[in-house]
Amino acid sequence: MDDLLSDNEVNALLSELDMGDTGSEAGASTSSSRVLPDDPNLSKIAPPPDAGTIVDDKGRKIKKYDFNRPNRFSKDHMRTLEMLHEIFSRGFTASIAAYLRTVAEIKVVSVTQLPFREYTMALPRPDCIFTFKMEPLEGSMLLEINPELVLTLVDRILGGPGKEPPASRELTLIEQSIIEKIINRGLENLQEAWLKVGHFQPKITGYETTAQFVQVVAPSEISAAIEFEVKINDVVGKMSMCIPYVVLEPIITDLSAQKWFTVGKKESTAETVESLTKVMKETLVPFVARVGQTQITVRDMLKLSVGDVIRLNSSPNNEIEVLIEGLVKLMGRPGVSSKKKAMQITRIISKND
């Protein structure tokens, strides 16, 4: 498909036509690199070079490449990581809000790739850094939270108002234990967010306060850095996650947006059906047997005492209704089994009944 001329190029051609510089027999413009796109005898318009590329004397495109910062994650991989962690941020927001009983908001700010050394050098000191694994993947990832934000969370958990501390400091052992509970909740949300890629078991493996002491991969190893903005009441802080490429390399082909979106379109397998059936069978539902009903006034109800008898609208020989989730689904008769009250199901209520 031919490329279209820009507005500036169209205006330039029209101005040349007005000045008479373009003859009726000349199908090409005076510019050697731009021609009218609707003339089949003319060459196509050369598109402008992409960012980071240059054009040499022979018209060949040369793209600059920095060997210190190789792009190992494609744009598709970065988009997929961003979508995955947007799901994680929404789940983590709900977990923190429910746990702290306060207003919380977590959102993805940026997703970039950079050498591991540059990521650690940009972190503050002291810091709150948790290393964790996503088994069965090999290698470790990092979850870093600004210490001021951590102290705000700890203050809120311990019954305080959750205000920002006057100064940053290292966490005590008790504070580390408290914040670890929140991190474990976040890892559960991370596990749910990554279900479309695979089944992983996140687990905390370490804690550090200085980024330079965290050497999970080589300093030059390219990593994906996901930055989050966390807001707890009026306190705003930063949180980030670092995922080295070597950790995701075994599943890098699964980090495709196209493959990710087609996961839900696949037909249910026998294993999926069996798993869902097992979960359904183990699901607890309220089971209520309604022996009978009656109507009394509030005055009579207030006069009730131990030993009083209430007459119902049913007899012992009649079937009684069995309700599941508030709906009548079965009919049965009351009885005793192994010295315990029991219910014998006599029939199932169909939609036509």
matplotlib code that plots the C-alpha trace (Angstrom):
import matplotlib.pyplot as plt

x = [0.0, 1.4, 2.4, 0.4, 2.0, 2.1, 0.4, 3.7, 4.6, 1.2, 1.5, 5.1, 3.9, 0.9, 3.2, 5.6, 2.6, 1.5, 5.0, 5.1, 8.1, 6.3, 5.7, 2.8, 5.1, 7.1, 5.3, 7.7, 8.3, 11.6, 12.4, 14.3, 13.0, 9.2, 6.8, 3.0, 1.7, -1.1, 1.3, 2.1, 5.2, 6.8, 8.6, 6.9, 7.4, 10.2, 8.9, 10.7, 13.3, 12.2, 13.5, 17.0, 17.8, 19.9, 20.0, 23.4, 24.5, 23.1, 19.7, 20.2, 18.6, 21.1, 19.6, 21.7, 22.3, 23.6, 25.4, 25.2, 21.4, 20.2, 16.4, 15.7, 12.0, 10.0, 7.2, 4.7, 6.3, 6.3, 2.6, 1.7, 3.7, 1.9, -1.5, -0.6, 0.5, -2.5, -4.6, -2.2, -2.5, -6.3, -6.2, -3.6, -5.7, -8.7, -6.6, -4.9, -8.2, -9.9, -7.0, -6.5, -10.2, -9.2, -9.1, -6.2, -5.2, -2.4, -1.7, 1.0, 3.1, 5.6, 7.1, 10.7, 13.6, 17.1, 20.2, 19.8, 22.6, 20.7, 17.6, 19.4, 21.4, 18.1, 16.7, 16.8, 18.8, 17.6, 15.0, 12.5, 13.3, 11.8, 13.2, 10.8, 10.5, 7.8, 8.1, 8.7, 10.6, 14.3, 15.8, 14.5, 12.6, 12.4, 9.5, 10.6, 8.5, 9.4, 10.2, 8.1, 5.1, 5.9, 6.0, 2.6, 1.1, 2.6, 1.2, -2.2, -2.1, -1.1, -4.1, -2.6, -4.0, -1.6, 0.2, 3.5, 6.5, 8.7, 11.8, 12.8, 14.5, 15.1, 12.4, 12.6, 12.1, 8.6, 7.8, 9.3, 7.1, 4.0, 4.7, 5.6, 1.9, 0.9, 3.5, 2.2, -1.3, 0.2, 2.0, -1.4, -2.8, 0.3, -0.3, -3.9, -2.8, -0.4, -2.8, -3.3, 0.4, 0.9, 0.5, 3.2, 3.7, 5.2, 7.3, 9.3, 13.0, 14.8, 14.7, 17.3, 17.5, 20.4, 19.9, 23.6, 23.6, 20.8, 22.6, 20.1, 21.5, 24.6, 24.6, 24.5, 21.5, 18.5, 15.4, 11.8, 11.1, 7.4, 6.8, 3.6, 2.1, 0.5, -1.9, -3.1, -5.5, -3.5, -0.1, 1.4, 4.5, 6.3, 6.5, 8.4, 9.0, 12.1, 11.9, 15.2, 14.9, 16.6, 13.8, 11.1, 13.2, 11.6, 8.1, 8.9, 6.9, 3.8, 4.2, 2.5, -0.6, -2.2, -1.6, -2.7, -6.1, -6.7, -6.3, -10.0, -11.1, -9.8, -12.3, -12.5, -10.3, -11.1, -8.7, -10.5, -13.9, -12.7, -11.1, -14.3, -16.4, -14.2, -14.5, -18.2, -18.6, -16.6, -18.5, -20.5, -24.1, -26.8, -29.2, -32.3, -35.3, -38.4, -40.6, -43.6, -44.9, -47.2, -48.2, -48.4, -48.5, -45.6, -47.5, -47.8, -44.2, -43.0, -45.0, -43.3, -41.4, -39.7, -42.1, -44.7, -46.0, -46.4, -48.8, -47.5, -49.4, -48.0, -48.4, -45.6, -46.8, -46.5, -43.4, -41.5, -39.6, -35.8, -34.3, -30.9, -29.7, -33.2, -35.0, -37.2, -35.3, -36.2, -38.9, -38.2, -39.2, -37.5, -36.0, -33.0, -29.8, -27.1, -28.8, -28.6, -31.3, -31.5, -33.6, -34.7, -35.1, -38.3, -38.3, -36.6, -38.6, -38.4, -39.0, -42.5, -43.6]
y = [0.0, 3.4, 5.9, 9.1, 12.6, 14.7, 18.1, 19.9, 17.9, 18.5, 22.3, 22.2, 20.5, 22.9, 25.9, 24.5, 24.0, 27.6, 28.8, 26.8, 24.7, 21.5, 20.7, 18.7, 16.0, 15.7, 13.2, 13.6, 16.5, 18.4, 16.6, 13.4, 11.6, 12.6, 11.8, 11.7, 8.5, 8.0, 7.8, 4.1, 5.0, 6.7, 5.2, 5.0, 7.6, 6.8, 6.7, 8.8, 6.9, 5.4, 6.9, 5.7, 5.1, 7.0, 6.9, 6.7, 8.1, 5.1, 5.4, 2.4, 2.6, 2.0, 1.5, 2.4, -0.4, 0.0, -3.1, -1.9, -1.8, -4.6, -4.9, -8.4, -7.8, -7.0, -4.3, -7.1, -8.6, -5.2, -4.6, -8.0, -7.3, -4.0, -5.7, -8.4, -6.0, -3.8, -6.8, -7.3, -3.7, -3.9, -7.1, -5.7, -2.5, -4.5, -6.7, -3.7, -1.8, -4.7, -5.5, -1.9, -0.9, 2.3, 3.9, 2.6, 2.9, 1.2, 1.8, 1.1, 4.1, 2.6, -0.6, -0.3, -2.6, -1.7, -3.4, -4.7, -2.4, 0.7, -0.5, -1.0, 2.2, 4.2, 2.8, 4.9, 3.9, 2.6, 0.7, -2.2, -4.9, -8.4, -11.1, -13.8, -16.7, -17.7, -21.5, -23.5, -20.6, -20.5, -17.3, -14.5, -11.3, -8.2, -6.3, -2.9, -0.6, 2.9, 2.7, 5.7, 4.0, 0.8, 2.7, 4.3, 0.8, -0.4, 2.5, 1.9, -1.8, -1.1, 1.2, 4.5, 7.0, 5.9, 9.2, 9.7, 9.3, 12.4, 10.6, 7.4, 4.6, 0.9, -1.4, -3.3, -7.1, -6.7, -4.2, -6.6, -9.4, -7.1, -5.9, -9.4, -10.3, -7.6, -8.7, -12.3, -11.0, -9.1, -12.3, -14.1, -11.3, -11.7, -15.4, -14.7, -12.1, -14.5, -17.4, -16.6, -17.2, -20.2, -21.6, -20.3, -20.4, -17.1, -17.3, -14.8, -15.8, -12.8, -9.2, -6.5, -2.8, -1.9, -2.5, -3.0, -6.2, -7.7, -9.6, -12.1, -11.7, -10.2, -6.4, -6.2, -8.6, -6.9, -6.8, -5.5, -2.8, -2.2, 1.0, 1.5, 4.5, 3.6, 5.9, 5.1, 7.8, 11.0, 9.3, 8.6, 6.4, 4.3, 0.6, -1.3, -4.8, -6.1, -9.2, -10.3, -11.6, -14.9, -15.7, -15.2, -16.7, -20.2, -18.7, -15.7, -17.1, -17.1, -13.3, -12.6, -10.4, -12.4, -15.7, -14.2, -13.1, -16.4, -18.3, -17.7, -18.9, -22.4, -25.2, -26.8, -29.8, -32.9, -31.8, -28.4, -30.0, -32.4, -29.6, -27.5, -30.5, -31.2, -27.6, -27.5, -30.7, -29.3, -26.0, -25.4, -24.1, -23.3, -26.3, -25.4, -27.7, -25.6, -27.7, -25.4, -21.8, -19.7, -16.2, -14.4, -10.9, -9.0, -8.8, -12.6, -13.1, -10.9, -13.0, -16.3, -18.1, -21.5, -24.4, -22.5, -24.4, -22.8, -24.5, -24.8, -25.2, -28.7, -32.2, -34.7, -36.9, -34.3, -33.6, -30.5, -28.1, -28.1, -24.8, -24.3, -20.7, -19.6, -21.5, -24.6, -27.4, -30.6, -32.2, -34.6, -36.0, -35.3, -38.2, -39.4, -41.0, -42.3, -40.3, -37.1, -35.1, -35.9, -35.3, -38.0, -36.7, -37.9, -36.0, -33.3, -30.2, -29.5, -26.3, -27.4, -28.1]
z = [0.0, -1.0, 1.7, 1.9, 1.5, 4.6, 4.7, 4.3, 1.2, -0.4, 0.2, -1.2, -4.4, -4.8, -4.4, -7.1, -9.4, -8.9, -9.8, -13.0, -11.9, -12.6, -16.2, -17.7, -19.0, -15.8, -13.5, -10.6, -8.4, -8.2, -5.0, -5.7, -2.7, -2.9, -5.7, -6.2, -4.9, -7.6, -10.5, -11.2, -13.2, -10.3, -7.3, -3.9, -1.3, 1.0, 4.5, 7.1, 9.1, 12.5, 15.7, 16.4, 12.7, 10.2, 6.4, 4.7, 1.3, -0.5, 1.1, 3.4, 6.9, 9.7, 13.2, 16.2, 18.7, 22.2, 23.3, 26.9, 26.8, 24.5, 24.0, 25.0, 25.7, 22.6, 22.5, 22.6, 25.8, 27.4, 26.6, 28.0, 31.2, 31.6, 31.2, 33.7, 36.3, 35.9, 36.9, 39.8, 40.9, 40.9, 43.0, 45.4, 45.8, 46.9, 49.3, 51.0, 51.2, 52.9, 55.2, 56.4, 56.1, 54.4, 51.0, 48.8, 45.2, 43.3, 39.6, 37.1, 36.2, 33.8, 32.4, 31.1, 30.4, 31.7, 33.1, 36.6, 37.8, 36.7, 38.5, 41.8, 41.6, 41.3, 44.6, 47.8, 50.9, 53.2, 51.3, 51.8, 49.3, 49.2, 47.0, 45.9, 43.5, 41.1, 41.3, 39.1, 37.4, 38.4, 39.7, 41.9, 41.4, 43.4, 45.0, 46.4, 48.5, 49.6, 53.4, 54.2, 52.6, 54.6, 57.9, 56.9, 56.4, 59.7, 61.6, 60.1, 60.9, 64.5, 65.0, 64.1, 61.6, 58.9, 58.6, 56.7, 59.1, 59.6, 58.3, 56.5, 58.5, 58.5, 59.7, 63.0, 63.1, 64.3, 61.5, 59.0, 60.2, 59.9, 56.4, 55.2, 55.8, 53.3, 50.8, 51.0, 50.2, 47.2, 46.0, 46.1, 43.8, 41.6, 41.3, 40.2, 37.7, 36.1, 35.7, 32.0, 31.5, 33.8, 37.3, 39.6, 43.3, 44.6, 47.8, 49.7, 49.8, 51.4, 52.7, 52.2, 53.0, 50.6, 46.9, 46.3, 48.4, 46.3, 43.5, 42.1, 38.6, 36.9, 37.0, 33.2, 32.9, 31.2, 33.5, 33.2, 35.8, 36.7, 38.7, 40.7, 42.5, 45.8, 47.6, 51.1, 52.3, 51.6, 51.6, 48.2, 47.7, 45.1, 44.7, 42.0, 40.8, 38.9, 36.8, 35.2, 31.6, 32.5, 34.9, 32.2, 29.4, 29.7, 29.2, 27.1, 24.2, 26.4, 27.0, 23.7, 23.8, 20.9, 22.7, 26.0, 24.5, 22.8, 26.1, 26.9, 23.5, 23.8, 24.4, 27.8, 28.2, 30.2, 32.9, 33.2, 33.4, 36.0, 38.0, 37.9, 38.8, 41.8, 43.0, 42.5, 44.5, 47.4, 47.4, 50.6, 50.2, 52.9, 53.3, 55.3, 56.1, 56.7, 59.0, 58.7, 58.9, 61.0, 61.6, 65.0, 66.1, 67.5, 70.9, 71.0, 70.0, 72.8, 75.3, 74.3, 76.9, 77.3, 77.0, 74.9, 71.9, 68.4, 66.0, 62.5, 59.2, 58.6, 60.2, 61.0, 58.1, 55.5, 53.4, 54.3, 52.0, 51.7, 50.7, 49.0, 48.8, 49.8, 47.0, 47.4, 45.6, 47.4, 49.5, 52.4, 55.7, 59.1, 61.0, 63.0, 61.8, 64.2, 67.0, 65.0, 63.3, 59.6, 56.5, 54.1, 50.6, 49.0, 45.7, 43.7, 42.8, 39.0, 37.2, 36.2, 39.7]

ax = plt.figure().add_subplot(projection="3d")
ax.plot(x, y, z, "-o")
ax.set_aspect("equal")
plt.show()
